[in-house]
């Protein structure tokens, strides 16, 4: 399996519900490095997984929708713990929607899957992997 990874970052505010989260139940900020890895079994006719420039642009488009937001104020996240794992899925699903609409061009039709990893720090991160 071949892959390429592009990176961006987001800065968000949110809070959690549940004793397991301890002090994170209060409103707090988080900065995440966001890696999106695109996979395919065979390289396309240009010898690439997908255009890195387009992949970078689309990841930035998706992260811009979350960046500098208090996720507690976003109606789509009402009542949801916007954990690192949850947000990795949100980014992956939004990228998958954009890929399905052709945002990464014809070559992206051969993509097998995508993995999005959100790095909370240099020692902790979470990922979500899905097929395309």
Backbone bond lengths (Angstrom), bond angles and torsions (degrees), N, CA, C in turn:
res aa  C-N    CA-C-N  psi(-1)  N-CA   C-N-CA  omega(-1)  CA-C   N-CA-C  phi
1 X - - - 1.447 - - 1.526 108.68 -
2 X 1.325 116.69 130.56 1.453 122.48 175.83 1.520 109.14 -93.44
3 X 1.332 116.50 153.42 1.465 119.12 176.91 1.517 110.92 -151.83
4 X 1.319 114.90 154.84 1.459 122.67 167.06 1.517 106.76 -131.09
5 X 1.322 115.56 152.08 1.460 120.93 179.00 1.517 108.67 -129.44
6 X 1.332 115.20 134.87 1.458 121.49 173.05 1.525 107.94 -119.56
7 X 1.331 116.01 158.10 1.467 120.15 -171.21 1.527 110.80 -133.38
8 X 1.327 114.54 145.52 1.456 123.07 171.36 1.526 106.67 -146.16
9 X 1.310 117.77 -168.44 1.460 120.65 175.63 1.516 109.45 -148.62
10 X 1.317 115.79 159.37 1.459 121.75 174.73 1.521 108.87 -136.53
11 X 1.316 114.10 150.97 1.457 121.92 173.67 1.524 106.41 -123.09
12 X 1.329 116.38 121.12 1.462 120.90 -175.84 1.526 109.42 -132.52
13 X 1.322 114.54 166.17 1.459 122.02 168.64 1.519 106.61 -123.52
14 X 1.320 116.34 147.15 1.467 120.79 177.27 1.524 108.68 -169.82
15 X 1.319 114.38 172.00 1.464 121.07 173.57 1.521 107.46 -138.92
16 X 1.319 115.05 164.03 1.467 120.54 -178.36 1.517 110.81 -119.25
17 X 1.330 114.92 157.79 1.457 122.11 175.40 1.519 107.80 -112.51
18 X 1.322 117.03 130.21 1.458 121.31 177.54 1.511 112.00 124.52
19 X 1.314 114.82 137.92 1.468 121.29 -177.97 1.527 113.03 -58.02
20 X 1.310 117.18 -30.17 1.462 120.93 -178.00 1.533 111.55 -57.92
21 X 1.334 116.95 -23.64 1.461 120.94 -176.92 1.525 114.01 -88.41
22 X 1.319 117.60 -5.45 1.462 120.84 176.28 1.520 112.19 49.99
23 X 1.344 117.30 -129.44 1.464 119.92 -176.74 1.528 113.83 -66.05
24 X 1.326 118.43 -16.66 1.466 120.97 178.65 1.526 111.71 -71.75
25 X 1.330 116.86 -2.53 1.464 119.54 173.10 1.534 110.17 -67.51
26 X 1.328 116.04 -24.25 1.460 119.94 176.52 1.533 108.87 -82.42
27 X 1.311 115.63 157.59 1.452 120.88 177.03 1.525 109.75 -57.86
28 X 1.322 116.06 131.77 1.459 121.95 179.28 1.521 109.59 -150.90
29 X 1.300 115.82 164.24 1.452 120.77 179.06 1.510 111.65 -101.57
30 X 1.305 115.34 159.50 1.466 121.56 176.27 1.527 108.13 -148.07
31 X 1.316 114.73 141.73 1.461 121.70 172.92 1.514 106.99 -118.91
32 X 1.313 116.05 125.98 1.457 121.35 -178.08 1.527 110.41 -118.61
33 X 1.325 116.94 135.16 1.455 120.77 161.37 1.517 105.60 -79.33
34 X 1.313 117.16 135.64 1.463 121.55 -177.08 1.519 108.45 -119.33
35 X 1.330 116.51 116.34 1.459 122.64 176.13 1.523 108.88 -107.29
36 X 1.325 115.45 131.07 1.463 120.99 174.04 1.525 107.76 -117.65
37 X 1.325 115.50 118.98 1.454 121.83 -179.12 1.519 108.97 -108.93
38 X 1.316 115.66 124.36 1.464 122.85 -179.76 1.521 108.09 -105.45
39 X 1.362 116.82 134.27 1.461 121.59 -174.34 1.524 111.45 -124.52
40 X 1.328 114.09 147.91 1.471 120.47 172.53 1.518 108.74 -156.10
41 X 1.319 115.58 153.31 1.465 120.41 -177.74 1.521 112.82 -76.44
42 X 1.314 117.10 -37.47 1.461 121.47 -179.48 1.519 108.88 -126.35
43 X 1.317 116.84 142.75 1.451 120.22 175.73 1.522 109.67 -66.13
44 X 1.328 116.82 152.71 1.462 119.90 179.95 1.524 110.66 -74.98
45 X 1.311 116.67 -175.57 1.464 120.28 -175.69 1.533 112.89 -65.47
46 X 1.325 117.12 -17.10 1.461 121.25 175.95 1.527 112.46 -92.00
47 X 1.340 116.43 -1.18 1.456 121.02 179.10 1.517 114.03 80.09
48 X 1.339 116.37 26.45 1.468 120.58 -179.54 1.531 110.69 -129.97
49 X 1.320 115.21 164.87 1.474 120.75 173.88 1.515 108.57 -75.35
50 X 1.318 115.08 -54.25 1.458 122.88 176.62 1.525 106.53 -163.11
51 X 1.302 117.28 157.86 1.455 121.24 179.33 1.530 110.12 -62.14
52 X 1.325 117.16 117.36 1.465 121.57 -177.21 1.524 111.60 -62.64
53 X 1.309 116.91 -37.13 1.464 119.99 178.72 1.518 111.68 -62.86
54 X 1.331 116.48 -45.20 1.466 120.05 177.81 1.521 111.39 -65.73
55 X 1.332 116.51 -41.34 1.469 119.95 179.27 1.528 110.53 -61.78
56 X 1.330 116.27 -41.65 1.464 120.85 178.62 1.521 110.46 -63.66
57 X 1.320 116.28 -44.96 1.470 120.66 179.13 1.518 111.83 -59.98
58 X 1.330 116.99 -45.24 1.462 120.23 -177.27 1.525 111.73 -69.84
59 X 1.334 117.32 -37.99 1.460 118.71 175.12 1.523 109.71 -61.94
60 X 1.317 117.72 -43.66 1.467 121.37 179.47 1.534 111.14 -62.60
61 X 1.309 117.27 -37.12 1.465 120.76 177.00 1.519 110.48 -62.26
62 X 1.323 116.30 -44.62 1.471 120.82 -179.47 1.523 110.87 -68.28
63 X 1.310 117.94 -44.60 1.463 119.47 -178.73 1.522 111.41 -67.13
64 X 1.328 117.52 -31.24 1.468 120.62 179.02 1.526 111.26 -61.01
65 X 1.328 117.23 -28.88 1.465 121.28 178.90 1.530 112.01 -68.52
66 X 1.326 117.07 -19.58 1.464 122.22 -178.00 1.529 112.91 -109.25
67 X 1.303 116.22 -23.84 1.452 121.45 -171.41 1.531 112.35 -64.66
68 X 1.319 116.04 139.40 1.466 123.78 179.45 1.523 112.31 55.98
69 X 1.312 116.30 39.14 1.455 121.52 177.92 1.522 109.49 -118.65
70 X 1.330 114.57 146.80 1.455 120.45 166.58 1.521 104.82 -89.63
71 X 1.308 117.47 105.29 1.461 121.12 -174.60 1.519 112.09 -64.20
72 X 1.331 117.40 -20.95 1.465 120.57 175.90 1.526 111.33 -64.84
73 X 1.337 117.34 -23.06 1.464 121.93 -179.20 1.521 113.29 -92.26
74 X 1.321 117.62 -5.24 1.466 121.31 -177.57 1.527 109.83 -87.07
75 X 1.342 117.88 118.41 1.478 120.75 -177.12 1.528 114.08 -53.28
76 X 1.318 117.98 -35.64 1.467 119.77 -177.15 1.524 112.42 -67.68
77 X 1.336 117.91 -17.53 1.458 121.47 -179.79 1.523 112.98 -107.88
78 X 1.310 117.32 11.49 1.471 121.56 -178.61 1.529 110.34 -57.32
79 X 1.322 116.07 127.52 1.459 121.38 177.54 1.516 115.25 74.88
80 X 1.327 117.54 8.60 1.467 121.97 -176.90 1.523 109.14 -110.76
81 X 1.322 116.51 136.77 1.459 120.45 170.35 1.526 107.68 -77.95
82 X 1.310 115.93 109.25 1.461 120.83 -177.40 1.529 109.61 -83.23
83 X 1.318 114.35 63.66 1.461 122.45 179.99 1.530 110.03 -66.33
84 X 1.299 115.87 166.87 1.455 121.43 177.03 1.523 110.45 -57.34
85 X 1.326 116.36 -42.66 1.470 120.96 179.61 1.530 110.67 -62.83
86 X 1.329 115.84 -44.96 1.464 121.19 179.88 1.526 110.33 -61.34
87 X 1.327 117.05 -45.55 1.461 120.37 -178.19 1.522 112.01 -66.91
88 X 1.324 118.11 -32.71 1.464 120.35 175.38 1.526 110.09 -60.43
89 X 1.320 116.98 -40.11 1.471 121.00 177.76 1.524 111.21 -67.75
90 X 1.314 116.86 -41.06 1.466 120.10 178.35 1.524 110.41 -57.77
91 X 1.329 116.78 -48.52 1.462 120.58 -179.40 1.528 110.47 -63.78
92 X 1.327 117.91 -44.99 1.470 121.15 -179.77 1.525 111.10 -61.10
93 X 1.317 116.75 -45.17 1.473 119.97 -178.95 1.522 111.63 -65.46
94 X 1.326 116.68 -39.18 1.473 119.50 178.51 1.522 110.99 -67.55
95 X 1.321 117.15 -38.43 1.459 119.48 175.19 1.522 110.76 -64.00
96 X 1.320 116.92 -42.98 1.464 120.97 179.74 1.529 110.90 -60.27
97 X 1.325 117.35 -39.96 1.468 120.82 177.01 1.524 110.71 -61.59
98 X 1.314 116.85 -42.66 1.457 121.04 -179.12 1.536 110.88 -67.81
99 X 1.331 116.37 -38.09 1.467 120.63 176.87 1.525 110.06 -63.16
100 X 1.334 116.28 -44.95 1.471 120.76 -179.91 1.527 111.56 -61.03
101 X 1.319 117.20 -29.50 1.476 121.39 179.77 1.524 111.97 -86.27
102 X 1.348 117.14 1.10 1.457 120.81 174.87 1.511 115.82 93.06
103 X 1.328 118.49 11.60 1.461 121.56 -176.13 1.530 113.79 -63.58
104 X 1.327 117.53 -22.21 1.464 120.49 178.51 1.526 112.23 -102.92
105 X 1.307 117.23 11.50 1.450 121.66 176.32 1.517 113.75 82.75
106 X 1.313 113.87 177.90 1.467 121.74 -177.35 1.523 112.50 -61.82
107 X 1.318 116.89 -36.97 1.459 120.85 -178.20 1.514 113.23 -60.25
108 X 1.321 116.95 -24.59 1.466 121.04 -177.98 1.523 112.38 -74.02
109 X 1.325 117.08 -10.62 1.469 118.93 179.37 1.523 111.96 -63.86
110 X 1.316 117.53 -21.25 1.457 121.23 179.46 1.513 114.42 -89.54
111 X 1.331 117.57 1.92 1.465 119.81 179.30 1.520 110.58 -66.21
112 X 1.317 115.36 138.37 1.468 120.74 -179.67 1.526 111.70 -94.15
113 X 1.339 116.60 -31.74 1.455 118.33 -176.71 1.505 112.15 -171.65
114 X 1.306 113.17 175.10 1.451 121.57 -179.63 1.520 108.37 -141.90
115 X 1.318 115.84 144.10 1.461 122.03 172.82 1.519 107.47 -126.36
116 X 1.318 116.16 129.89 1.456 121.03 175.61 1.520 107.73 -113.41
117 X 1.326 115.46 129.05 1.459 122.57 178.91 1.518 108.87 -120.17
118 X 1.328 115.82 127.94 1.454 121.83 173.54 1.516 107.92 -107.30
119 X 1.319 115.60 121.01 1.456 122.61 179.37 1.522 108.84 -94.48
120 X 1.332 116.57 113.99 1.463 121.38 176.67 1.519 110.66 -76.35
121 X 1.302 116.18 -33.15 1.457 122.30 -178.99 1.523 107.44 -160.79
122 X 1.323 115.80 -173.95 1.465 119.70 178.58 1.531 111.91 -75.06
123 X 1.340 117.42 -6.90 1.465 119.77 -178.98 1.528 113.99 -122.94
124 X 1.338 117.99 0.12 1.471 119.33 -178.23 1.520 110.70 -146.13
125 X 1.342 115.85 133.63 1.456 121.61 177.41 1.511 109.41 -155.90
126 X 1.337 115.13 165.77 1.461 121.35 178.68 1.526 108.28 -139.45
127 X 1.333 115.86 150.65 1.457 121.58 -177.79 1.506 111.63 -132.01
128 X 1.321 114.13 157.21 1.457 121.43 170.69 1.524 106.81 -134.74
129 X 1.325 115.56 129.45 1.460 121.87 -178.23 1.516 109.05 -117.62
130 X 1.337 115.69 136.16 1.465 119.30 178.34 1.521 110.35 -145.69
131 X 1.307 114.18 156.59 1.452 120.34 174.83 1.510 110.46 -82.35
132 X 1.318 114.92 163.60 1.462 120.33 177.45 1.517 110.70 -121.21
